[in-house]
Amino acid sequence: MTTWHLPLAYCLDLILGDPIWFPHPVRGIGWAIGQLEKLLKRGRFEKMLGCLLTLLIVSGTYFTSFWAIHIATLLHPLAGHAVSIIFLWTTVATKDLYVHSKQVMTPLLKKDFPEARRMLSRIVGRDTERLDEAEIVRATVETIAENVVDGITAPLFFAFLGGAPAALAYKAASTLDSMVGYKNETYRNFGWASARLDDALNFIPARLTGVLIPLAATFCGCNVRNGWRIFWRDRKKHPSPNSAHAEAAFAGALNVRLGGTSAYGGVPSHKEYLGDANRPLAPDAIKQAQRLMFATSVIFLIMGLSVITLIQMSTLLG
């Protein structure tokens, strides 16, 4: 990967997002996971076979994309560049996050709560039928904050480390976690490896993102000092080792309180509160969260490119 691949891929995402007509690799990865799950999940040796599933999907994704780029490069260098940029584009979801959150915010501004709940149900797993305005806003802001890492900064992080193949391998691990990485009776053993790998891969990106969010708050009219304060105070208030870092920083920067009780399939689930309720959860918090998401992603991209450029310059000078 060359340094200009990622800015082009990021801009391509801002323009196109995730069009339905394009054969997105994640959909192919999801199909492969489903097929292998049917083959491997037999009720015996589930932890071992779950490890095999994780190995096959992640390594298969990496090497398939690596060889696709390599073969395209052999055909023509420009083809190799194009395939690499397209692969990178598919790993970033900045525009999708913006579009889906806007689809919730627009009916909210019109007080059309049934439509806002319907649009929200497309992007969250929690029950949405009885949510009031504040709860709809909370769910939307939490979704933006959670997906800043999974959908933007973590793929960028692995792209910096290993180009498009590494970024796609990360997306494969993330897709595995979303499909089989549950702690219920069905997937406790079979999804163990997928969940652990996802935790490991997100460890550094989640913390880098949590640190950068208050910095990004400087550029979008959010509370910088409170972003730092709440990030350091609440970043560990989640059963997952990574989930609260970005959410806590968002809560602080937006001066709102996230977390609390949500229902999943009619069963209430309580998460610790993140942030302080200094302002009501109103639709304008979604707009601020969108700005914070964009600013964070751009800063992450610029800083990553700067580090790569410095490393390349030091190598040339050395």
C-alpha positions in Angstrom: 0.0 0.0 0.0 1.3 3.5 -0.8 0.5 6.5 1.4 -2.0 8.0 -1.1 -4.2 4.9 -1.2 -5.9 5.6 2.2 -6.9 9.2 1.6 -8.4 8.2 -1.8 -10.2 5.3 -0.2 -11.5 7.5 2.6 -12.8 10.1 0.1 -14.4 7.3 -2.0 -16.3 6.3 1.1 -17.4 9.8 1.8 -18.8 10.0 -1.8 -20.2 6.6 -2.3 -20.7 5.0 1.1 -21.8 1.4 0.9 -23.9 1.2 -2.3 -26.3 -1.8 -2.5 -25.2 -2.6 -6.1 -21.5 -3.1 -5.1 -20.5 -6.7 -4.1 -19.2 -5.7 -0.7 -16.5 -8.1 0.7 -18.1 -8.2 4.1 -21.2 -9.7 2.7 -19.1 -12.4 1.1 -17.3 -12.9 4.5 -20.7 -13.2 6.2 -21.8 -15.8 3.7 -18.6 -17.8 4.2 -19.0 -17.7 8.0 -22.6 -19.0 7.7 -21.5 -21.9 5.5 -18.6 -22.9 7.7 -20.7 -22.6 10.8 -23.1 -25.2 9.3 -20.2 -27.5 8.6 -18.3 -27.1 11.8 -20.8 -26.5 14.6 -21.8 -30.1 15.4 -22.2 -30.0 19.2 -18.8 -31.6 20.0 -15.3 -29.9 20.3 -17.0 -26.6 19.7 -14.2 -24.4 21.2 -11.6 -26.1 19.0 -13.8 -25.9 15.9 -14.6 -22.3 16.7 -10.9 -21.6 16.7 -10.6 -23.3 13.3 -13.5 -21.2 12.0 -11.7 -18.0 13.1 -8.4 -19.1 11.6 -10.0 -20.1 8.3 -12.0 -16.9 7.9 -9.4 -14.3 9.0 -6.5 -15.9 7.2 -8.6 -16.7 4.1 -9.7 -13.1 3.9 -6.1 -11.9 4.2 -4.6 -14.1 1.6 -7.5 -13.8 -0.8 -7.2 -10.0 -0.8 -3.4 -10.2 -0.9 -3.3 -12.4 -4.0 -6.1 -10.4 -5.7 -4.0 -7.2 -5.4 -0.8 -9.1 -6.4 -2.4 -10.6 -9.5 -4.0 -7.3 -10.5 -0.5 -5.6 -10.1 1.0 -8.3 -12.4 -1.6 -7.4 -15.0 -0.9 -3.7 -14.7 0.4 -1.6 -11.8 -2.6 0.8 -12.1 -4.9 -2.2 -11.7 -3.1 -3.2 -8.5 -3.5 0.3 -7.1 -7.2 0.4 -8.1 -7.9 -3.0 -6.4 -6.1 -1.9 -3.2 -8.0 1.3 -3.0 -11.3 -0.4 -3.6 -10.6 -3.0 -0.9 -9.7 -0.2 1.5 -12.8 1.8 0.6 -15.0 -1.2 1.6 -13.5 -1.4 5.1 -14.4 2.2 6.1 -18.0 3.1 7.0 -17.9 6.9 7.7 -20.7 7.8 5.3 -22.9 4.9 6.3 -22.7 5.9 9.9 -23.7 9.5 9.0 -26.5 8.4 6.6 -28.1 5.9 9.1 -27.9 8.3 12.0 -29.4 11.1 9.9 -32.3 8.8 8.9 -33.1 8.6 12.6 -32.5 12.3 13.3 -34.7 13.6 10.5 -38.0 12.1 11.7 -37.0 13.0 15.3 -36.8 16.7 14.3 -40.4 16.4 13.0 -41.5 14.6 16.2 -42.3 11.5 14.0 -41.3 9.0 16.7 -42.7 5.9 15.0 -40.6 6.5 11.9 -37.5 7.4 14.1 -38.0 4.1 16.0 -38.3 2.2 12.7 -35.1 3.7 11.3 -33.3 3.1 14.6 -34.3 -0.6 14.6 -32.2 -1.0 11.4 -28.9 -0.1 13.1 -29.3 -1.3 16.7 -30.1 -4.7 18.3 -32.1 -3.3 21.2 -35.9 -3.1 21.3 -37.1 0.2 19.9 -40.9 0.0 20.0 -41.4 2.0 23.2 -38.4 4.3 23.2 -39.1 8.0 23.8 -37.2 10.9 22.2 -34.3 10.9 24.7 -33.9 7.1 24.5 -33.9 7.2 20.7 -31.2 9.9 20.8 -29.1 7.9 23.3 -29.3 4.8 21.2 -28.2 6.7 18.1 -25.3 8.5 19.8 -24.1 5.2 21.3 -24.2 3.6 17.9 -22.1 6.3 16.4 -19.6 6.2 19.2 -19.4 2.4 19.2 -18.9 2.2 15.4 -16.3 5.0 15.2 -13.8 2.3 16.3 -15.3 -0.8 14.5 -16.2 1.0 11.3 -13.5 3.7 10.9 -10.5 3.9 13.1 -9.7 0.3 13.6 -9.8 -0.5 9.9 -7.6 2.5 9.3 -5.2 1.3 12.0 -4.7 -2.1 10.4 -4.5 -0.5 6.9 -1.6 1.5 8.2 0.1 -1.6 9.5 -0.5 -4.0 6.6 -2.5 -2.3 3.8 -5.8 -3.5 2.4 -5.3 -7.2 3.3 -4.8 -6.4 7.0 -7.8 -4.0 7.0 -10.0 -6.7 5.4 -8.7 -9.3 7.8 -9.8 -7.0 10.7 -13.2 -6.7 9.1 -13.4 -10.5 8.9 -12.6 -10.8 12.6 -15.2 -8.1 13.4 -17.8 -9.8 11.3 -17.1 -13.1 13.0 -17.6 -11.5 16.4 -20.9 -10.0 15.3 -22.2 -13.3 14.0 -20.8 -15.9 16.5 -19.1 -14.0 19.3 -22.0 -14.2 21.8 -21.8 -15.3 25.4 -25.1 -17.3 25.3 -25.5 -21.0 25.4 -25.4 -21.4 21.6 -22.1 -19.6 21.0 -20.3 -19.6 24.4 -17.8 -22.1 23.2 -18.0 -22.0 19.4 -17.7 -18.2 19.4 -15.0 -18.0 22.1 -12.1 -17.5 19.7 -13.9 -14.9 17.6 -14.8 -12.8 20.6 -11.3 -13.0 22.1 -9.7 -12.1 18.8 -12.0 -9.1 18.3 -11.1 -7.9 21.8 -7.4 -8.2 21.1 -7.5 -6.5 17.7 -9.5 -3.5 19.1 -7.4 -3.0 22.2 -5.0 -0.4 20.7 -7.5 1.3 18.2 -10.1 1.7 20.9 -7.7 3.5 23.2 -6.1 5.6 20.5 -9.6 6.7 19.4 -10.7 7.5 23.0 -7.7 9.8 23.3 -8.3 11.5 20.0 -12.0 12.2 20.5 -11.5 15.0 23.0 -8.9 16.5 20.6 -11.4 16.3 17.8 -13.9 18.0 20.0 -11.8 21.2 19.6 -12.9 21.4 15.9 -16.6 20.8 16.3 -17.7 23.0 19.2 -17.8 20.2 21.8 -16.5 20.2 25.4 -12.8 19.3 25.2 -12.1 19.4 28.9 -15.1 17.3 29.8 -14.3 14.9 27.0 -10.9 14.2 28.6 -12.4 14.0 32.1 -15.1 11.6 31.3 -12.9 9.5 29.1 -10.4 8.9 32.0 -13.2 8.4 34.6 -15.5 6.1 32.7 -13.5 4.3 30.1 -13.5 1.0 32.0 -17.2 1.0 32.8 -18.2 -1.8 30.4 -18.0 -5.6 30.5 -16.0 -5.4 27.2 -12.4 -4.2 27.6 -12.8 -1.8 24.6 -16.4 -0.6 24.3 -16.5 2.2 26.8 -13.4 4.1 25.6 -15.0 5.9 22.6 -18.5 6.0 24.3 -17.1 7.7 27.4 -15.2 10.3 25.4 -18.3 11.0 23.3 -20.4 11.3 26.4 -18.0 13.8 27.9 -17.5 15.8 24.8 -21.2 16.1 24.2 -22.1 16.8 27.8 -24.6 14.0 27.9 -25.1 10.7 29.8 -25.0 7.5 27.9 -25.6 3.9 29.1 -28.4 2.8 31.3 -31.1 0.2 30.7 -32.1 -1.2 27.3 -34.2 -4.1 26.4 -33.1 -6.9 24.1 -35.9 -9.3 23.0 -38.0 -8.1 25.9 -35.2 -8.7 28.5 -33.9 -5.6 30.2 -30.1 -5.2 30.3 -28.4 -2.5 32.4 -25.0 -0.9 31.5 -23.2 1.5 33.7 -23.7 5.1 33.0 -21.1 7.0 31.0 -20.8 10.8 31.5 -23.0 13.2 33.4 -26.5 14.4 32.4 -25.4 18.1 32.0 -27.8 18.5 29.1 -30.9 16.7 27.8 -30.6 14.1 25.1 -32.1 16.1 22.2 -31.8 15.5 18.4 -29.0 18.2 18.2 -26.8 15.7 20.1 -26.9 13.4 17.1 -25.7 16.2 14.8 -22.9 17.0 17.2 -22.0 13.3 17.4 -21.8 13.2 13.6 -19.4 16.1 13.5 -17.3 14.5 16.2 -17.2 11.3 14.3 -16.0 13.1 11.1 -13.4 15.1 13.0 -12.1 12.0 14.9 -11.7 10.0 11.7 -9.9 12.8 9.8 -7.5 13.4 12.7 -6.8 9.6 13.0 -6.2 9.5 9.2 -3.9 12.5 9.2 -1.9 11.3 12.2 -1.5 7.8 10.8 -0.3 9.1 7.4 2.1 11.5 9.2 3.6 8.6 11.2 4.0 6.5 8.0 5.6 9.4 6.1 8.1 10.0 9.0 9.0 6.3 9.0 9.5 6.3 5.3 11.6 9.5 5.4 13.8 8.1 8.2 14.3 4.9 6.3 15.4 6.8 3.2 17.7 9.1 5.2 19.1 6.2 7.2 
